């Protein structure tokens, strides 16, 4: 179970969040696969995207050269976020072209644990604040395990399925 006490006015860096959460995720997390189709289209340089979930603003980001804007198609909020090109093609498989982009099938996996601490914010891998609330999941993408990020509780259950051995 993940509990954390962190000063409300100080934000955890990604390195601190990784150091704190990854051992718990590694030792007690379970493996999940994403099941939600996504729509992705090429982002414009410096395009600003806000990621909204059922419980509010999760994070923001600015696109870099070659990035994509991704929208989860099978969640209530159809949250959008930015992913680099290499991440798109390592975590999703092309399904069909649509509008200015394409629909993709997820192939990526994560390990994740439920978070039971107080509400906090930390710096995500892309350098922007990400909220973390009680009941959310803190996740790490397999197989590299190089970052941690939040998946809001409702969106987690709309998007992920536990992998049964």
C-alpha positions as CSV (number, residue, x, y, z in Angstrom):
1,X,0.0,0.0,0.0
2,X,1.4,3.4,-0.9
3,X,1.2,6.2,1.6
4,X,3.2,9.4,1.4
5,X,3.6,12.4,3.5
6,X,5.0,15.3,1.6
7,X,5.0,19.0,2.3
8,X,1.9,20.5,0.5
9,X,3.9,23.5,-0.9
10,X,6.8,21.5,-2.3
11,X,6.4,19.4,-5.4
12,X,8.2,16.1,-5.8
13,X,10.5,15.9,-8.8
14,X,10.1,13.0,-11.2
15,X,13.3,11.5,-9.7
16,X,12.0,11.8,-6.1
17,X,8.6,10.4,-7.2
18,X,10.3,7.5,-9.0
19,X,12.6,6.8,-6.0
20,X,9.7,6.8,-3.6
21,X,7.0,5.0,-5.6
22,X,8.9,2.5,-7.8
23,X,10.0,0.2,-5.0
24,X,6.4,-0.2,-3.9
25,X,5.2,-0.6,-7.5
26,X,7.9,-3.2,-8.2
27,X,7.3,-5.2,-5.0
28,X,3.5,-5.0,-4.7
29,X,2.2,-3.8,-8.1
30,X,0.3,-5.9,-10.5
31,X,0.7,-6.0,-14.3
32,X,-2.0,-4.5,-16.5
33,X,-2.6,-4.0,-20.2
34,X,-4.4,-1.1,-21.7
35,X,-7.6,-2.1,-23.5
36,X,-8.8,1.3,-24.7
37,X,-8.5,2.3,-28.4
38,X,-6.9,5.7,-29.0
39,X,-7.0,8.3,-31.7
40,X,-3.7,10.0,-32.4
41,X,-2.8,12.9,-34.7
42,X,0.4,14.8,-35.3
43,X,0.8,17.7,-32.9
44,X,1.9,21.1,-33.9
45,X,5.1,22.4,-32.4
46,X,4.4,23.9,-28.9
47,X,0.7,22.8,-29.1
48,X,-0.7,23.1,-25.5
49,X,-2.8,20.2,-24.2
50,X,-4.6,19.9,-20.9
51,X,-5.4,16.4,-19.7
52,X,-8.8,16.4,-18.0
53,X,-10.1,13.3,-16.1
54,X,-13.4,12.8,-14.3
55,X,-11.9,14.3,-11.2
56,X,-10.4,17.4,-12.8
57,X,-7.2,18.6,-14.4
58,X,-4.5,15.9,-14.3
59,X,-1.6,17.6,-16.1
60,X,-0.6,19.8,-19.0
61,X,2.0,19.6,-21.7
62,X,3.5,21.4,-24.7
63,X,4.2,19.4,-27.9
64,X,7.7,19.0,-29.3
65,X,8.7,18.3,-32.9
66,X,7.4,14.9,-33.9
67,X,5.0,14.5,-31.0
68,X,1.4,13.2,-31.2
69,X,-1.8,14.2,-29.4
70,X,-3.5,11.1,-28.2
71,X,-7.2,10.8,-27.1
72,X,-8.6,7.8,-25.2
73,X,-11.7,6.9,-27.2
74,X,-13.4,4.6,-24.7
75,X,-13.4,6.6,-21.5
76,X,-16.1,9.0,-20.4
77,X,-13.8,12.1,-20.5
78,X,-11.9,11.0,-23.6
79,X,-8.8,12.6,-22.0
80,X,-6.0,13.9,-24.3
81,X,-2.3,13.9,-23.8
82,X,0.9,14.3,-25.7
83,X,3.2,11.4,-26.5
84,X,6.5,11.3,-28.4
85,X,6.6,9.4,-31.7
86,X,8.7,6.5,-30.4
87,X,6.3,6.0,-27.5
88,X,3.3,6.0,-29.8
89,X,4.7,3.3,-31.9
90,X,6.1,1.2,-29.0
91,X,2.8,1.2,-27.1
92,X,0.2,1.2,-29.9
93,X,-0.4,-0.7,-33.1
94,X,-2.0,1.0,-36.1
95,X,-5.7,0.1,-36.7
96,X,-7.1,2.4,-39.3
97,X,-6.8,6.0,-40.6
98,X,-9.4,8.5,-39.5
99,X,-9.8,12.2,-40.0
100,X,-6.3,13.9,-39.6
101,X,-4.8,10.9,-37.8
102,X,-5.4,7.3,-37.0
103,X,-7.0,4.9,-34.5
104,X,-4.6,2.6,-32.7
105,X,-4.9,-0.6,-30.6
106,X,-2.9,-0.5,-27.3
107,X,-0.1,-3.1,-27.0
108,X,1.7,-1.6,-24.0
109,X,1.7,-2.9,-20.4
110,X,2.2,-1.3,-17.0
111,X,2.7,-2.3,-13.5
112,X,0.6,-0.3,-11.0
113,X,-0.4,0.1,-7.4
114,X,-3.3,1.9,-5.8
115,X,-2.3,5.1,-4.0
116,X,-3.6,5.7,-0.5
117,X,-1.8,8.8,0.6
118,X,-2.9,12.4,0.7
119,X,-3.4,14.5,-2.4
120,X,-0.1,15.8,-3.9
121,X,1.5,16.9,-7.1
122,X,4.8,15.8,-8.7
123,X,6.7,16.6,-11.8
124,X,5.9,14.2,-14.6
125,X,8.6,12.9,-17.0
126,X,7.6,15.7,-19.5
127,X,8.4,18.4,-16.9
128,X,4.9,19.5,-16.0
129,X,2.9,19.0,-12.8
130,X,0.8,15.9,-12.4
131,X,-1.8,15.5,-9.6
132,X,-2.1,12.3,-7.5
133,X,-5.1,11.7,-5.4
134,X,-6.2,9.0,-2.9
135,X,-7.6,6.0,-4.8
136,X,-5.6,6.8,-8.0
137,X,-3.1,4.4,-9.4
138,X,0.6,5.1,-9.7
139,X,2.0,3.3,-12.7
140,X,5.3,2.5,-14.4
141,X,5.4,1.4,-18.1
142,X,7.0,-2.0,-18.9
143,X,9.4,-3.2,-19.8
144,X,11.8,-0.3,-19.1
145,X,10.4,1.0,-15.8
146,X,12.0,4.5,-16.2
147,X,9.2,6.7,-15.0
148,X,6.2,6.9,-12.8
149,X,2.9,8.6,-13.5
150,X,-0.7,8.8,-12.3
151,X,-3.7,7.2,-13.7
152,X,-6.9,8.6,-12.2
153,X,-9.1,5.9,-10.6
154,X,-12.1,6.2,-12.9
155,X,-10.0,6.2,-16.1
156,X,-7.9,3.3,-14.7
157,X,-10.9,1.1,-14.5
158,X,-12.2,2.3,-17.9
159,X,-8.8,1.7,-19.6
160,X,-6.8,-1.1,-18.0
161,X,-7.3,-4.8,-17.4
162,X,-5.3,-7.0,-15.0
163,X,-3.1,-9.6,-16.7
164,X,-3.8,-13.0,-15.3
165,X,-0.9,-15.5,-15.5
